Amino acid sequence: MAKVKKKIKTIKIDADRCNGCRGCEIACSLFHAEPKYSSINPAKSRIQVVSHRLKDIWLPVFAGEYTPAECMGRDVYTIDGKEYDECGFCRAACPSRDLFKDPDTGLPLKCDMCEGEEEPWCVKWCLNDVLVVEEREEEVEEEEALDDMEIGLEALTNKFGMSKVMETLARMSMAKKG
Amino acid sequence: MRYAEVGYNLEIDLATGNIERVETDPKMMELHLGGLGTSVKIHWDRVPPETKPFDPENLLIFSSGLFNGTPAFSANRTVITFISPQSGLLAYPMMGGFWSSELKYAGYDKVILRNKSPKLVYIWIHNDKVEIRDATHLKGKGALETQDLIREELKQPNAQVAAIGLAGENRMFCASIEQSRSSASRLGGGAVMGDKNVKAIAVRGTKGVNLADGVEFMKLMEEVTEYINYRNTNPIPDVMTILSGIGSPQEMVHTDEKWHTENFAWGNARNRRKNFWTDEIEESWAKAQVEAIKRFISCYNCPQHCGALIDAPNVPRYMMKCFSKLTYSMAAYVDNLDFGFKIAQQASEYGVDGFSTPQILAFGVELYENGILTDKDFEGCPKDNEGRFFWLLDRVVRREGIGDVLADGTYWAAKRIGNGAEEFAHNNIKKHEQLPIKLGMLDPLYFLMYSTNEKISITQIEGNWPQAAFPTKEQRERFVEDWPQLPDETWKEWLLEWELRGEKAIPYFPTPDIAAQIVDWMEMLHNIDDALCICAGMGSFCLKPPYHIHNYPKLISAATGLDLDEEGLKKIVNRSRNLHRAYNNRLGMSRADEKPPEDHWKKRFPEIEEELLTTYYEFKGWNYDGIPTRERLHELDLDYVADDLEKRGILKDGQGQEEN
């Protein structure tokens, strides 16, 4: 398969530099407001600073994928003597918590790196360089992206074998015509 | 649609438990902006001057400002207003932290508390749901401890909580209201909150704050951001380190305390120790500070880090800001900084003012050493300086024994003790303890600021004009060449002419005319900040700040949709400022009260001082007694205030401009 170049964007989070101001949440919600820049609501931000001040925890977390199900088990991390809350580092919008859900609609929120902007707004707004965006190119094997139907059919052929699936499709097609 | 403000106040009657969400008149923003401005208006309309601080009718208002919750950097102050038990005047201590933005996200600009709750309660505001909850299980808990207990109880890790400690519960006159790394400390807001039986107000909001023209606002903020970055990398030369940057004085970052320890007075604002800062002290204090600080932290949406999370040996963690690391050590004559970090933790949990309290304790010690207080008053008190301060602090916040007397602050305590104690309450203005500074030569600017401002606390009056003349011409030229914040280019001449000694030096220069203009300008900047709830550290309190009179009108216009220019903005804050003055006049304040402590300067000049005050009053449009004239009030659309002052006989025949 041919090799292609792909741009990977990473936000590096230096939580040790975080002063806990939560300006990133303001900037995010402002950019994603409709219309853009019309209002601020940090509860709608796709970055949240998970914090416990006296425990010295200030942890910016970005919203990742939505997942319809909770994890079967939960994580509690202790790092450098600091115990982080259950699921503290997790980026998912999931049924187990309110994080990364629009407070008005309940719909999941996901970081889109402020597509179209020079850099994500949270990065731009953080004057303490807690958030730094890095872009690199990676060579990856070209993969043709599968659409939803292909993904479904592939799952069926894996399970039943190609010939069985084709037979079934032919029969269904005949029945419809008939 | 309302912009910048959210347009609703929360009215809570603590006696009946009635809670109302009340839409506010949009006209109030046009007349008074918000924050301090609109709060003063509410006090004027609703709290008559017969009201005593601990009367149920004394309102306690927690207010956000116009810019909280917007992207404006450092808009994180909460202004708390009430008639002070200490001064008897309308006080407005402010705190930073995270509370007021959260309040706006919950959908309210202010929380207005009236009457008293029959039992100890806390208030829980969660968007449209507001509850008064039992707090009897929190009685006696520390002010910081309470914040986490409430968050846990509500299972709301993102709730912001403002709470009082034991001092507030026991109505100590210098009790603070604590929240996150910040506190509203001056003049006893915590005492009024405790009197109303409110332990805390917790708030969580998930709604929005709107901007009228967000695109324009962000364009203006880009310039502000650029300037913040510039100032953070280009400290001002030729001034002390703590004055060279922006934000609050960076007391947590800087360890060099030569200036404070040798120039501020130790004990009960008594003695300067001119050779205190030895190599040995420098080393041990720097070590104590570096080891105690776990992390530098900020308030909401602020790039600075004026505070710190403190993790000192054998002390529960807490957060510290600014100057309180020194006030207790210096007042107690303790030469190690560990003591400062240790007692400040206790003081934060008790919830007391870190400026007044150390002086009250030192005042108690002095009275004892001078035989005015006796062994009986100090029975059980340790003999060492450290132990004595811990013991006294505990007595004061619990109002036990002599602590009950001292808990009213030095002015009232001296009156109660008598027997010459008044002489020892020497560092007050309007009954309120001041920074322990004792200097040589009368300073015209500081004389006016100390005497006349309603804040009664110099750190929140001074600011944009340098504290002293620069020694050399080159330094002056360097300072003025890059000074866009000045209201008028011609003012640069005043700084260039200002010398350390001679005719063009204090007490003669700045002349009364010039001093009046400079002080009025600095005060106006503070009043703008206090209406917007921008931290003074990014506006009125520091040299060459990011926010100033030339960009504020544009930012306010973009945020609110008002069409404001500099004159328009000045008129609004002057209106609120004069309303505040008239309110305090109504409470009995006048010229006789407007004076710094007698020993503030060694060299005093009664004639110059008289001229300064008279000139400044005239410049402000106030009569000889310091009361706004009808003419001035009319210019500011405050005819109703003039009518009231005349009716009460405070303004006589309209003016009373002449001495009589």
Interface residues (C-beta under 8 A of the other chain):
Chain A: N19 G20 C21 R22 G23 I26 A27 S29 L30 A33 P35 K36 Y37 S38 S39 I40 N41 P42 A43 K44 S51 H52 R53 L54 D56 W58 D85 P103 W125 C126 L127 N128
Chain B: G69 T70 P71 F73 F98 Y105 L144 D148 P157 S180 R181 G205 T206 K207 G208 V209 N210 L211 G214 V215 F217 M218 T225 I228 N229 N232 K294 R295 F296 I297 S298 C299 Y300 N301 C302 P303 Q304 H305 L309 D311 R317 Y318 M319
